Amino acid sequence: MQNALKQPRGRPPKPDEERKRGNLTMRLRDAARDTLYSAAEASGRSLSEECEARLENSLRDQHLFEQAIDTELGEGTAGVLALIREIVKRVGTDCVPYTGSPGATWLQHPVAFDQVAKAINLALEALRPAGDPKRLRLDEMLWSEGLAPGVWPRAGEIRAALLIDAVVDPDSAHAGLGPRARPIAKKLGPKLVDRISGKDPDKIGRGIIEEVRRGGVEEGK
């Protein structure tokens, strides 16, 4: 009975927020270190507290970003986007050959780019729903604003051409991207935007429409 009533030895455990923090050693560029020093002085924190606060905020913001994507796209589509993101991260990293250029990514190498594209296509094929799209009536399943029913079989490609053209020319009013065009262009960076521009996505979209129309005329004959 006496043994059962004995108090445990040592101090009681502290709450998580009061426990001693572990050490993390890292290297910083001079500019980043100076910025952190200035921010720590302005906020009344120590340098380590400033770093910890910023890391915690970053992790919190990442979680909020994930929640926003889930809310915007919903179950299924948000999962597909997450799968493609992992494919790009893993395949794009594993398949980049040594080029001697620091920071080279799959976007700079044609073979690595091809591997990522094939990996994404494979994943999408695994998700393809049952049924033959060529034998289904498009007018029962598709509605594409601004596109005549005759070009609906290529509606996805045409819409993609309009969207990437809006990234090249954010002031174009026909693509439906609106204010989102400029942030997307900024994330791509000027080199990739110039790459898209060189392929003239507006001309590509118009070419697809003309191709479909010519095919329809030939079939009518």
N, C-alpha and C positions, 0 to 999 in steps of 0.2 A: 504494500500500500504506500509506504514511504517512497519507494522508487518511482511509483506512478505519479506522485505529486512533485517530483523534482523538476525544477526549472531548467530549461536548456541552457548550456553554457554559452558564453560569449554575448556580444551585443545583438539586439534584434536587427533584422535586415532593414536597411533604409529604403524608402520609396525610390522608384526608378529615377525620378528627376533629381534626387539628391545623391545618387551613387557617384562614385569617383569615375571620371571619364577616362577612356583608354587613350593611348598616345597614337598619333598618326603623323609620320614624318613625310614631308613632300618637298619638292623643289618648285620654285616659282621664278618666272622672269622678273627682272627688276621692276618693270612698269607695273605688273600685276601686284607685286609686293607693296610698292609705294601706294598704289590705289587702296589696297586693303588697310595699310597703316592709316591713311587719311580718313577712311570710312570708320575705322575703329575709334579714332580720336573724336570724330563728329558724333558718334553714337554713344560714347562713354563706355565702350567695351574694351576688353583686352584684345590683342590680335587673334588669339586662339578662339575667343568667344565670337568675334566677328566672322571668322572662317566657319565656325560651327553653325552660326545663324544662317549664313548664306547657303551652306550645303543643305541644311534642313529645309530652307525655303525652296531650293531647287528641286529637292525630292518631292515636296508637297505640290509644287507647280506641275511636275511631271505626272503625278497622280491625278491632278485636276484636268490636265490635258487628256489623259486616257479616258476619264469620265465624260469629257465633252465630246470626244470622238464616238464613244458608245451611245451617247444621247442623240447625237446628230444622225448617225448612220443606222443605229439599231442592231439587234442581234442578227448574226449572219454576215451582213456586209462589214460590220466592224471587225468581225473575226477574220474575214478574207483580207482586209487591209492589214491586220496584225500579222497574218501569215506571210503576206507579200513583203512586209517590212523585215521579217526575220530572214526570208530568202535573200533579200538584197544584202542584208548585213553579213550573212554567213557565206553565201555563194560569192557575193561580190568581194569579200575579203580573201577567201580561199583560192579564188581563181585569178587573182591579179598576179601576173608574172613579174619577175624582177625587171624593172626598166631602168634602174639607176636614177629615177626621179623621185625625190622624197615627197611623200604625200600623194603619190599616184593612186587613183581609184579605178574601179571598173568602168567609170564614165570616160576615162581617158584611153582605154585599150579596147580595140575592136573584138578580140577573142574573148576577153573577160565580159564585155558587154553582151556578146552573143550567148555566153553561158548563163548569165542572169536572165536574159529574155527567155531562153528555153526553159529554165527552171520555173519561171513564173507561168509560162504557158502550160507546163506539165501540171502544176498545182491547179490551175483553172480548169484544165481538162478533167482532173479528178473530181472537181466540184460540178461538172456539167450535169444538168438535169436530164432525165430520160426523155426521149422523143427526137424526131428528125425535124430540125428547123426548116428544112427545104420543103417539107410536106405539110407544114402547118399554115393556116391562113393568117398572113401577117396583119390583115385588117381587124382580126379578132384579138390580137395580142399586143399590138404596138400603137402608140400614139406619139407622133413626133412633130411638135409645133414648128411650122414654117417649112416642112418638107412634104412634097407631094407624095401620095401613096406609091407612085411608081418607083421611087428611089428608097423606099423603106428597107429593102433588103440590105442596103449599105448605110443605113441611118447611123449606126454606131460610129463607123469610120468618118462619115461626114461631120457628125457632131464633134468628134475628137479633133478633126482638122480645124473646125471653128474655134474650139477652146484653145488649142495651142496657138492659133493665129491671134487670139485675144491677148495671149501672154507676150507675143512679139509686138502687138499694137494694142496697148491697153485702152486706147480711146475708141476702138471699134465698138459699135453698139449692137452688132448682130449676134455676138457669141454667147451672151447670157452670163458672163462671168462678173460683170459689173466691177465693184471696187475690189474684188478678190484677185483681179488680174495682176495688179502691181505687186502685192505681197508674194504671189507665186513667182513672178519674174525675179524679184529680189532674192528669193530662196534659191532659184536656179543659178543665179549669177550671170554676169554679162557674157561669159564665154559660151554657156549653154544656150542662152537666148539667141546669140549670134548664130550658133549652129542650127537652131530651129529656123531662124529667119532665112538662112542660106538655102534651105530646102523649100521655102515659100509655101507654108501650109494652106494659105488661101487658094493658091493655084492647085494644090493637091485636092482640096475639097471640091473645087469646081470641076477638076478633071474626073473625079469619081462620079459626080452627077452626070456629066456628059457621057461617060462610059456606060452608065446604067441606061440612060436614055437611048443611046445608039443600039444597045443590046435589045431593048424593048421594041424598037422599030424593026430590027432584023427579025425578031421572033414573030412580029405581026405580019411580015411579008410571008 
